[in-house]
Amino acid sequence: MRNFINILLNLTKNFDKNISKLIKSGFLFCFILCIVSVLILFTYESFYSLPLLFYIGYTLFKSSLMFGVTFFICGISFDKIKKELNF
């Protein structure tokens, strides 16, 4: 497990600047989406009137986590492709 984490850390240190900027902005978008979903879920928990709020908040939370993982994986892929094309 520790070797896997070290491999990921080494990959992120060697990212291209543009790809690193794209991943950071993607994570920021995912974080903002996650905060909005938590606020919606908190509103549902406080008032407990509309079950639709729960489904909206839950779906937004799942989507924000999936977007974050997708940004990271696509960033690794684009970085590898870009480095292979430069050789």
Protein Blocks (a to p, Z undefined) as FASTA:
>chain_A
ZZmmmmmmmmmmmpcfklmmmmmmmmmmmmmmmmmmmmmmmmmmmnomalklmmmmmmmm
mmmmmmmmmmmmmmmmmmmmmmmmmZZ
